Amino acid sequence: MSGQHLGARVRRLRRLAGLTQEGLAEASDVSVDVIRKLEQQRRGSVSLPTLHALAHGLGVELTSLIGDPPGAPSTGEADSPQMVAVRRAIMPPLFAPPAEPVCPERLTPPLLRARITDGWTLYHDAKFGPLMELLPGIIADARFVASVGSPDERAAGQAALGKALQLGGHLAIRMGKTDLALSSLERAMAAADASSAPLLAPMISNSVAWAYQRQNRLDDAKALAVHAADTVEYGRTGEVEGTRVWGGLLMSAATSHARGGDYGRADELMRTAETAAKRLARLPKPANGKLLSIFSTSSVRVERVRLAVQHERPEEALTLAKGMRLSKDTPPSWRTWLLLDVARAHTDVGDAEGAVKALESLKRQAPTWMRHHTLAVSIVSDLWDGAARPAGLRALAAFLGVDESVGKTGALCPWSCARRDGMLPA
């Protein structure tokens, strides 16, 4: 259903479920008028809580409505050879002997952690193709290290295996394969329990909560994030790692509240997280921040902007984004999401010129990512439908393959806040 209008998806899924428009309205607690306008393609977007409600009423995962993440399509066809290799690495053949290590000369925990760090860097740069090539070998090597040596060496190997399998879970989520993701994360949690890394289990719990969000299991996601946060000690001088993990879990809980329609509670949690992040900024940097949860004043503010846009509060989003300076450790994917959110907010308040400036900046920073992102197409399509067409819009439309006829389809993007994510980008 790639490129299909949200209304067409809703109509198709409603009919598969054997529901009338009135029946779906009752099951989802969404008005018949909204459903009717969507299906008639007189409305191109709805808020994120409404999308979750529709998914619940239809009995489907959220991804069935919003489509798959950019650059990682899941068409329902057989997995690519690269994805088969990732699946095989996460779930080795049953009753088969252990695989031989891929890089025996590099099987020390420090070198393995460096390779895992490189894998996470590829992930946050949205370079999923190269990551799929590397990840099977990393997981296989981590399994080998976790099974040999002294008890301390095996515990260190289990920690590396847990991070490798957590990365596999994140990649699977980005590929729209949440069941595989949960399988990888379950194995990651088992490795964490056998490791000597006390913060690994809460970090993996955060990843599981994200997978639950993608499956519209918002109560499960909230409960897990809160429970995991309660297990983390944070806030004392020097406990930078614990504060980052705790803050990431707090943001995850806030996102689940927001997706469930409770923006007030989400905003309260985000403000608490932002206060903790400001304290964190005064502490020394962790030894290897790329293997920890993403948590800083920048990440909290980026997520606050995102939630405001998702809840149709564009003025608030623009106020939050004004004058924002992103820290050097902010992943490129977060920077691109922020520009997209800012462009959406400008569009929603009728500031076409501001939207075009944000999109032009996005094009300079991540042209390939932008070209494959349905939300970028949606924004430019909406701008085509507007009364004003500022300088630069025509070039953006040509770059994305949008013209006047496309602009009047009601936008290809399923909703004004199509996400990773998201995720919460993780």
C-alpha positions as CSV (number, residue, x, y, z in Angstrom):
1,M,0.0,0.0,0.0
2,S,3.0,2.2,-0.5
3,G,2.0,5.8,-1.5
4,Q,-1.7,5.1,-0.9
5,H,-3.9,7.8,0.7
6,L,-4.7,7.2,4.3
7,G,-8.4,7.2,3.5
8,A,-7.9,4.3,1.0
9,R,-6.1,2.3,3.6
10,V,-8.8,2.9,6.2
11,R,-11.5,1.9,3.8
12,R,-9.7,-1.3,2.7
13,L,-8.9,-2.4,6.3
14,R,-12.5,-1.5,7.4
15,R,-14.0,-3.7,4.8
16,L,-11.5,-6.6,5.6
17,A,-12.7,-6.3,9.2
18,G,-16.3,-6.5,8.1
19,L,-17.2,-3.1,9.6
20,T,-19.4,-0.3,8.4
21,Q,-18.3,3.3,8.9
22,E,-20.6,3.4,11.9
23,G,-19.2,0.2,13.2
24,L,-15.6,1.5,13.0
25,A,-16.7,4.8,14.6
26,E,-18.1,2.8,17.6
27,A,-15.1,0.5,17.8
28,S,-12.5,3.3,17.7
29,D,-14.4,6.2,19.3
30,V,-13.7,8.3,16.2
31,S,-16.6,10.2,14.7
32,V,-18.3,8.9,11.6
33,D,-17.7,12.3,10.0
34,V,-13.9,12.0,10.3
35,I,-14.0,8.5,9.0
36,R,-16.2,9.5,6.1
37,K,-14.1,12.5,5.1
38,L,-10.9,10.3,5.3
39,E,-12.4,7.6,3.1
40,Q,-13.7,10.2,0.6
41,Q,-10.2,11.7,0.6
42,R,-11.6,15.1,1.7
43,R,-9.2,15.0,4.6
44,G,-5.5,14.1,4.2
45,S,-4.3,13.9,7.8
46,V,-5.5,13.3,11.4
47,S,-3.7,13.6,14.7
48,L,-1.6,10.8,16.1
49,P,-4.1,9.8,18.9
50,T,-6.8,9.5,16.3
51,L,-4.6,7.2,14.2
52,H,-4.0,5.0,17.2
53,A,-7.7,4.9,17.9
54,L,-8.4,3.9,14.3
55,A,-5.8,1.2,14.4
56,H,-7.3,-0.2,17.6
57,G,-10.8,-0.2,16.1
58,L,-9.6,-2.0,13.0
59,G,-7.5,-4.5,15.1
60,V,-4.3,-3.7,13.2
61,E,-0.8,-2.4,14.0
62,L,-0.3,1.3,13.5
63,T,2.1,0.6,10.6
64,S,-0.9,-0.8,8.6
65,L,-2.2,2.8,8.5
66,I,1.0,4.9,8.4
67,G,3.1,2.7,6.2
68,D,6.7,1.7,6.7
69,P,9.6,3.9,7.6
70,P,11.4,5.8,4.8
71,G,14.1,3.8,3.1
72,A,13.0,0.5,4.6
73,P,10.0,-0.7,2.7
74,S,8.2,-3.9,3.7
75,T,6.1,-5.0,0.8
76,G,4.9,-8.3,2.1
77,E,7.1,-10.1,-0.5
78,A,9.9,-12.5,0.5
79,D,12.7,-11.0,2.5
80,S,15.8,-9.8,0.7
81,P,19.0,-12.0,1.1
82,Q,20.4,-9.4,3.4
83,M,17.2,-9.4,5.6
84,V,17.3,-13.3,5.6
85,A,20.8,-13.1,6.9
86,V,19.8,-10.7,9.7
87,R,16.9,-12.9,10.6
88,R,19.1,-16.0,10.7
89,A,21.6,-14.2,12.9
90,I,18.9,-13.2,15.4
91,M,17.2,-16.6,15.3
92,P,19.9,-19.2,14.4
93,P,18.8,-22.5,12.9
94,L,17.3,-24.9,15.4
95,F,19.3,-27.9,16.6
96,A,22.3,-26.8,14.5
97,P,25.9,-26.6,15.7
98,P,27.1,-23.1,16.7
99,A,28.3,-21.0,13.7
100,E,32.0,-20.3,13.3
101,P,33.1,-16.8,14.3
102,V,33.3,-14.4,11.4
103,C,36.3,-12.4,12.6
104,P,38.3,-14.6,15.0
105,E,41.2,-12.2,15.1
106,R,38.9,-9.4,16.4
107,L,37.1,-11.4,19.1
108,T,38.1,-9.3,22.1
109,P,35.3,-7.5,24.0
110,P,36.8,-4.0,23.4
111,L,37.1,-4.6,19.7
112,L,33.7,-6.1,19.5
113,R,32.2,-3.2,21.3
114,A,33.9,-0.9,18.7
115,R,32.2,-2.8,15.9
116,I,28.9,-2.6,17.7
117,T,29.4,1.1,18.1
118,D,30.0,1.4,14.4
119,G,26.8,-0.5,13.8
120,W,24.8,1.9,15.9
121,T,26.4,4.8,14.1
122,L,25.1,3.4,10.8
123,Y,21.7,2.9,12.3
124,H,21.4,6.5,13.5
125,D,22.7,7.7,10.1
126,A,19.8,5.7,8.5
127,K,22.3,3.6,6.5
128,F,20.3,0.4,6.8
129,G,21.8,-1.3,3.8
130,P,25.4,-1.3,5.1
131,L,24.1,-2.2,8.5
132,M,22.3,-5.3,7.3
133,E,25.6,-6.4,5.7
134,L,27.5,-6.0,8.9
135,L,25.0,-7.0,11.6
136,P,24.9,-10.8,11.1
137,G,28.7,-11.1,11.6
138,I,28.6,-8.8,14.6
139,I,25.9,-11.0,16.3
140,A,27.7,-14.2,15.4
141,D,30.9,-12.9,16.9
142,A,29.2,-11.7,20.0
143,R,27.6,-15.1,20.6
144,F,31.0,-16.7,20.3
145,V,32.6,-14.3,22.8
146,A,29.7,-14.8,25.2
147,S,30.4,-18.5,25.3
148,V,34.2,-18.7,25.9
149,G,36.7,-17.6,28.5
150,S,36.5,-16.9,32.2
151,P,33.2,-16.0,33.9
152,D,34.1,-12.3,33.7
153,E,35.0,-12.6,30.0
154,R,31.7,-14.4,29.3
155,A,29.7,-11.8,31.2
156,A,31.4,-9.1,29.1
157,G,30.6,-11.1,26.0
158,Q,27.0,-11.3,27.1
159,A,26.8,-7.5,27.4
160,A,28.1,-7.2,23.9
161,L,25.6,-9.7,22.6
162,G,22.8,-7.8,24.3
163,K,23.8,-4.6,22.6
164,A,24.1,-6.4,19.2
165,L,20.7,-8.0,19.5
166,Q,19.2,-4.7,20.7
167,L,20.5,-3.2,17.5
168,G,19.0,-6.1,15.6
169,G,15.7,-5.3,17.2
170,H,15.9,-1.6,16.3
171,L,16.7,-2.5,12.7
172,A,13.8,-4.9,12.5
173,I,11.4,-2.2,13.8
174,R,12.6,0.2,11.1
175,M,12.0,-2.5,8.6
176,G,8.4,-2.8,9.8
177,K,9.0,-6.3,11.3
178,T,8.0,-5.8,14.9
179,D,7.6,-9.5,15.7
180,L,11.2,-10.2,14.6
181,A,12.2,-7.1,16.7
182,L,10.5,-8.5,19.8
183,S,12.2,-11.8,19.3
184,S,15.6,-10.1,19.0
185,L,14.9,-8.0,22.0
186,E,13.8,-11.0,24.1
187,R,17.2,-12.6,23.3
188,A,18.9,-9.4,24.1
189,M,17.2,-9.3,27.5
190,A,18.4,-12.8,28.3
191,A,21.9,-11.8,27.4
192,A,21.6,-8.7,29.6
193,D,20.5,-10.9,32.6
194,A,23.7,-13.0,32.1
195,S,25.9,-9.9,31.7
196,S,27.6,-7.6,34.2
197,A,26.0,-4.5,32.8
198,P,23.3,-3.2,35.1
199,L,21.9,-0.6,32.7
200,L,21.6,-2.9,29.7
201,A,18.2,-4.4,30.8
202,P,16.5,-1.0,31.2
203,M,17.9,0.2,27.9
204,I,16.5,-2.9,26.2
205,S,13.2,-2.4,28.0
206,N,13.1,1.1,26.3
207,S,13.5,-0.6,22.9
208,V,10.7,-3.1,23.7
209,A,8.4,-0.2,24.7
210,W,9.1,1.3,21.3
211,A,8.1,-1.9,19.6
212,Y,4.9,-2.0,21.7
213,Q,4.1,1.5,20.5
214,R,4.5,0.4,16.9
215,Q,2.0,-2.4,17.7
216,N,-0.4,0.1,19.3
217,R,0.1,-1.6,22.7
218,L,0.4,1.8,24.5
219,D,-0.6,0.6,28.0
220,D,2.1,-2.1,27.8
221,A,4.6,0.4,26.5
222,K,3.9,2.9,29.3
223,A,4.0,0.2,32.1
224,L,7.3,-1.2,30.8
225,A,9.0,2.2,30.5
226,V,7.9,3.3,34.0
227,H,8.8,0.0,35.6
228,A,12.3,0.0,34.0
229,A,12.8,3.7,35.0
230,D,12.1,2.7,38.6
231,T,15.0,0.2,38.5
232,V,17.5,2.8,37.4
233,E,19.5,4.8,39.9
234,Y,20.2,8.3,38.6
235,G,20.8,11.9,39.6
236,R,23.9,11.5,41.8
237,T,27.1,13.2,40.8
238,G,29.0,11.0,38.3
239,E,26.1,8.8,37.4
240,V,25.9,10.1,33.8
241,E,25.0,6.7,32.3
242,G,22.2,6.1,34.7
243,T,20.7,9.5,34.1
244,R,20.8,9.0,30.4
245,V,19.0,5.7,30.6
246,W,16.5,7.0,33.0
247,G,15.8,10.0,30.9
248,G,15.3,7.9,27.8
249,L,12.7,5.8,29.6
250,L,10.9,8.9,30.8
251,M,10.7,10.2,27.2
252,S,9.4,6.8,26.1
253,A,6.6,6.9,28.7
254,A,5.8,10.4,27.7
255,T,5.5,9.4,24.0
256,S,3.1,6.6,24.9
257,H,0.9,9.0,26.9
258,A,0.9,11.4,23.9
259,R,0.0,8.6,21.5
260,G,-2.9,7.7,23.7
261,G,-4.2,11.2,23.6
262,D,-3.0,12.5,27.0
263,Y,-0.8,15.4,25.8
264,G,-0.9,17.1,29.3
265,R,0.7,14.1,31.0
266,A,3.2,13.7,28.2
267,D,4.2,17.4,28.4
268,E,4.6,17.1,32.2
269,L,7.0,14.1,31.8
270,M,8.9,15.8,29.1
271,R,9.4,18.9,31.2
272,T,10.7,16.7,34.0
273,A,13.1,15.0,31.6
274,E,14.3,18.4,30.3
275,T,15.2,19.4,33.8
276,A,17.2,16.2,34.3
277,A,18.9,16.8,31.0
278,K,20.0,20.3,32.0
279,R,21.7,18.8,35.1
280,L,23.3,16.1,32.9
281,A,24.9,18.8,30.7
282,R,27.1,19.8,33.6
283,L,28.5,16.3,34.2
284,P,31.4,14.6,32.4
285,K,30.7,12.9,29.1
286,P,30.3,9.1,29.3
287,A,33.1,6.9,27.9
288,N,31.0,5.6,25.0
289,G,27.8,7.5,24.6
290,K,26.8,5.7,21.4
291,L,26.0,2.6,23.4
292,L,23.7,4.5,25.8
293,S,20.2,5.8,25.4
294,I,20.0,9.1,23.5
295,F,19.2,11.7,26.1
296,S,20.2,15.3,26.2
297,T,18.6,18.8,26.3
298,S,18.6,18.6,22.5
299,S,16.9,15.3,22.3
300,V,14.2,16.3,24.8
301,R,13.5,19.5,23.0
302,V,13.4,17.8,19.6
303,E,10.8,15.3,21.0
304,R,8.8,18.1,22.5
305,V,8.6,19.7,19.1
306,R,7.5,16.4,17.6
307,L,4.7,15.8,20.1
308,A,3.4,19.4,19.7
309,V,3.2,18.9,15.9
310,Q,1.6,15.5,16.3
311,H,-1.1,17.0,18.5
312,E,-1.8,19.8,16.1
313,R,-0.2,22.5,18.2
314,P,2.0,24.1,15.5
315,E,2.5,27.4,17.2
316,E,3.8,25.7,20.4
317,A,6.1,23.6,18.2
318,L,7.6,26.6,16.5
319,T,8.1,28.3,19.9
320,L,9.9,25.3,21.2
321,A,12.1,25.1,18.1
322,K,13.0,28.8,18.0
323,G,16.7,29.3,18.7
324,M,17.3,25.7,19.4
325,R,21.0,24.7,19.2
326,L,21.5,21.0,18.8
327,S,24.4,19.3,20.6
328,K,27.2,17.7,18.6
329,D,26.1,14.2,19.7
330,T,22.6,14.6,18.3
331,P,22.3,11.9,15.6
332,P,21.7,13.0,12.0
333,S,18.3,11.3,12.0
334,W,17.1,13.5,14.9
335,R,18.3,16.6,13.0
336,T,16.4,15.7,9.9
337,W,13.2,14.9,11.9
338,L,13.4,18.3,13.5
339,L,13.6,20.1,10.2
340,L,10.6,18.0,8.9
341,D,8.6,18.8,12.0
342,V,9.4,22.5,11.7
343,A,8.4,22.5,8.1
344,R,5.1,20.8,9.0
345,A,4.4,23.3,11.7
346,H,5.1,26.3,9.4
347,T,2.7,24.7,6.9
348,D,0.0,24.2,9.5
349,V,0.1,27.9,10.5
350,G,0.1,29.1,6.9
351,D,3.7,30.2,6.7
352,A,4.7,28.7,3.4
353,E,7.9,30.6,3.2
354,G,9.1,29.3,6.6
355,A,8.1,25.8,5.5
356,V,10.1,26.1,2.3
357,K,13.2,27.3,4.1
358,A,13.1,24.4,6.5
359,L,12.7,21.9,3.6
360,E,15.5,23.5,1.7
361,S,17.8,23.0,4.7
362,L,16.6,19.4,5.0
363,K,17.4,18.9,1.3
364,R,20.9,20.2,1.8
365,Q,21.5,17.9,4.8
366,A,19.7,14.7,3.8
367,P,18.6,14.7,0.2
368,T,18.2,10.9,-0.2
369,W,16.4,10.6,3.1
370,M,14.1,13.4,2.1
371,R,13.3,12.0,-1.3
372,H,12.0,8.8,0.1
373,H,10.0,10.3,3.0
374,T,6.3,10.5,2.5
375,L,5.9,13.3,5.0
376,A,8.1,15.5,2.9
377,V,6.0,14.7,-0.1
378,S,2.9,15.5,2.0
379,I,4.1,18.9,3.1
380,V,5.1,20.0,-0.5
381,S,1.7,18.7,-1.7
382,D,-0.1,20.8,0.9
383,L,2.0,23.8,-0.1
384,W,1.0,23.3,-3.7
385,D,-2.6,23.4,-2.7
386,G,-2.1,26.7,-0.8
387,A,-2.7,30.2,-2.2
388,A,1.0,31.3,-2.0
389,R,3.9,29.5,-3.7
390,P,7.1,31.1,-2.4
391,A,10.4,31.0,-4.2
392,G,12.0,27.6,-3.9
393,L,8.8,25.6,-3.8
394,R,8.9,24.7,-7.5
395,A,12.4,23.3,-7.2
396,L,11.4,21.2,-4.1
397,A,8.3,19.9,-6.0
398,A,10.5,18.9,-8.9
399,F,13.0,17.2,-6.6
400,L,10.3,15.2,-4.9
401,G,8.3,14.5,-8.1
402,V,5.3,16.6,-6.9
403,D,3.3,18.7,-9.3
404,E,-0.2,20.3,-9.1
405,S,-2.0,17.1,-9.9
406,V,-0.2,15.3,-7.1
407,G,-0.7,18.1,-4.7
408,K,-4.5,17.8,-5.1
409,T,-4.7,14.1,-4.1
410,G,-4.9,15.0,-0.5
411,A,-1.2,14.2,0.1
412,L,0.4,10.8,-0.1
413,C,1.5,10.9,3.6
414,P,-0.9,9.1,5.9
415,W,-1.0,11.8,8.5
416,S,0.6,15.1,9.2
417,C,3.0,13.6,11.7
418,A,4.1,10.3,10.0
419,R,6.8,8.8,12.3
420,R,9.7,6.4,13.2
421,D,9.2,6.0,14.7
422,G,9.2,6.7,16.3
423,M,10.4,6.9,17.0
424,L,10.7,8.3,19.4
425,P,13.8,7.8,17.3
426,A,15.8,5.4,19.1
